[in-house]
Amino acid sequence: MTRQKLMSAAIEVLVEQGWAGATVGAIAERAGVSRGACQHHFPTRAALVAAAVEHVFHQQMEELSRRAKLLPPSRRRVEPLLNLLHDIYAGPLFTAATHLWVAAVADAELKTRLLPLQAHVGREVHRLTVELLGLEDRDPGVRDSVRATLDLLRGLALANLLQDDTARRRKVIAHWARIFEAQLHPD
């Protein structure tokens, strides 16, 4: 229970205050536990935030899978699925991760913890996207198209950090979905 509270608090503090404000003390206070209890579960701030990001990521992938099951099983599911993926990228976890990526440039311990986590997250999002679209990932063209799509969605989410641009973003996603569908199903 304490670990769960600490991980939730870590994400909240990261989103609100960035890496500089996400001190062990601030996270412990937000979680309603002592600093000692926090350090008992997570010896360093980097360990805590990396665990929090991974935990929330797995929750989001489960939510994405549940929500994707409600989509129509036709070719027209591409656009709604891309919107679901983007909504996850544009959420609080992405904001927290962005703070961490920037901080990791100058923090060796954080970078060491984030690189394998980032690789795992990337593989899982790619795998789930391929699965939800019913694609064959062994085809290099499909693999590259999925990668380009996920990069596009992350870029749109990054642009959204400074200003909500929902209308333009939805148009871009709709346009890309038509291109992506045509590439996947050229008939």
C-alpha positions as a printed Julia matrix, in Angstrom:
187×3 Matrix{Float64}:
   0.0    0.0     0.0
   2.82   2.42    0.87
   4.67   1.62   -2.38
   1.48   2.27   -4.36
   0.91   5.61   -2.62
   4.52   6.63   -3.26
   4.39   5.74   -6.94
   1.13   7.65   -7.46
   2.52  10.64   -5.59
   5.73  10.55   -7.64
   3.81  10.87  -10.91
   1.62  13.67   -9.53
   4.6   15.66   -8.24
   6.57  15.13  -11.46
   3.67  16.39  -13.56
   3.12  19.44  -11.36
   6.7   20.38  -10.41
   9.06  18.6   -12.79
  12.2   16.72  -11.82
  13.61  19.57   -9.74
  10.5   19.66   -7.56
  10.08  15.9    -7.33
  12.28  15.47   -4.3
  11.97  12.46   -2.02
  10.58  14.78    0.66
   7.93  16.28   -1.64
   6.87  12.85   -2.87
   6.73  11.4     0.65
   4.68  14.37    1.84
   2.24  14.0    -1.07
   1.91  10.28   -0.31
   1.34  10.98    3.38
   4.32   8.9     4.54
   7.61   9.71    6.18
  10.76  10.32    4.17
  12.26   7.25    5.92
   9.35   5.06    4.78
   9.88   6.34    1.26
  13.59   5.53    1.33
  12.86   2.12    2.84
  10.9    1.21   -0.29
  12.98   3.17   -2.8
  16.61   3.94   -1.91
  16.89   6.81   -4.4
  14.63   9.31   -6.1
  15.57   7.82   -9.48
  14.51   4.34   -8.34
  11.17   5.69   -7.12
  10.26   7.64  -10.23
  11.39   4.86  -12.58
   9.21   2.37  -10.66
   6.31   4.82  -10.76
   6.6    5.38  -14.5
   6.75   1.65  -15.18
   3.77   0.94  -12.91
   1.59   3.63  -14.48
   2.67   2.55  -17.97
   1.41  -1.0   -17.35
  -1.89   0.37  -16.04
  -2.26   2.48  -19.18
  -1.55  -0.46  -21.48
  -4.25  -2.48  -19.72
  -6.66   0.43  -20.13
  -5.75   0.78  -23.8
  -6.4   -2.93  -24.36
  -9.8   -2.69  -22.64
 -10.84   0.41  -24.56
  -9.59  -0.99  -27.88
 -11.85  -4.03  -27.48
 -14.8   -1.65  -27.8
 -13.66  -0.43  -31.22
 -15.21  -1.84  -34.39
 -13.25  -4.8   -35.82
 -13.04  -3.21  -39.26
 -10.38  -1.31  -41.16
 -12.0    1.88  -39.85
 -10.63   1.17  -36.4
  -7.28   2.75  -37.27
  -8.28   6.35  -36.56
 -10.06   5.65  -33.25
  -7.15   3.49  -32.15
  -4.64   6.22  -33.01
  -6.76   8.67  -31.0
  -6.72   6.26  -28.04
  -2.94   5.93  -28.29
  -2.53   9.67  -28.55
  -4.73  10.26  -25.52
  -2.38   8.05  -23.52
   0.67   9.86  -24.88
  -0.9   13.23  -24.08
  -1.7   12.21  -20.5
   0.06  12.78  -17.2
   2.47   9.86  -17.6
   3.87  11.38  -20.79
   4.27  14.73  -19.04
   6.13  13.04  -16.18
   8.27  11.03  -18.61
   9.17  14.18  -20.52
  10.48  15.78  -17.34
  12.51  12.64  -16.68
  13.97  12.44  -20.19
  15.2   16.02  -19.96
  16.64  15.47  -16.47
  18.32  12.21  -17.54
  20.52  14.11  -19.98
  22.52  15.43  -17.01
  21.8   12.73  -14.39
  23.73   9.5   -14.96
  21.78   7.42  -12.42
  18.44   8.5   -13.84
  19.62   7.85  -17.39
  20.85   4.37  -16.43
  17.41   3.56  -14.99
  15.41   5.13  -17.82
  17.16   3.66  -20.86
  16.04   0.05  -20.28
  12.6    1.24  -19.18
  12.25   3.37  -22.32
  13.27   0.41  -24.51
  10.72  -1.83  -22.74
   7.94   0.76  -23.05
   8.72   1.28  -26.74
   8.62  -2.47  -27.48
   5.37  -2.96  -25.56
   3.55  -0.05  -27.2
   4.72  -1.24  -30.62
   3.68  -4.85  -29.88
   0.27  -3.8   -28.59
  -0.35  -1.47  -31.55
   0.49  -4.26  -34.01
  -1.75  -6.65  -32.1
  -4.7   -4.26  -31.87
  -4.5   -3.48  -35.58
  -4.21  -7.17  -36.49
  -0.98  -6.62  -38.41
   1.93  -8.88  -39.3
   5.01  -7.32  -37.72
   7.47  -9.46  -39.67
   6.83  -7.27  -42.7
   9.5   -4.5   -42.56
   7.09  -2.02  -44.17
   4.49  -2.64  -41.49
   7.08  -2.4   -38.73
   8.38   0.91  -40.1
   4.86   2.28  -40.55
   3.94   1.45  -36.97
   7.16   3.06  -35.72
   6.5    6.19  -37.77
   2.93   6.32  -36.45
   4.04   6.05  -32.83
   6.72   8.71  -33.41
   4.06  11.0   -34.91
   1.78  10.48  -31.91
   4.6   11.21  -29.45
   5.48  14.35  -31.39
   1.89  15.55  -31.29
   1.79  14.86  -27.55
   5.03  16.78  -27.07
   3.61  19.79  -28.93
   0.49  19.54  -26.77
   2.52  20.05  -23.57
   2.69  23.79  -24.13
  -0.72  24.43  -25.65
  -3.85  22.37  -26.12
  -4.21  21.98  -29.86
  -6.89  19.3   -29.93
  -8.66  20.4   -33.13
  -5.5   20.51  -35.23
  -4.17  17.32  -33.66
  -7.37  15.39  -34.45
  -7.15  16.54  -38.09
  -3.54  15.37  -38.33
  -4.45  11.99  -36.82
  -7.43  11.6   -39.18
  -5.22  12.43  -42.17
  -2.48  10.04  -41.06
  -5.02   7.28  -40.35
  -6.22   7.43  -43.99
  -2.63   7.21  -45.25
  -1.81   4.41  -42.82
  -4.97   2.44  -43.76
  -4.17   2.8   -47.45
  -0.64   1.52  -46.88
  -1.79  -1.4   -44.76
  -4.66  -2.36  -47.05
  -3.72  -1.23  -50.58
  -6.68  -2.97  -52.26
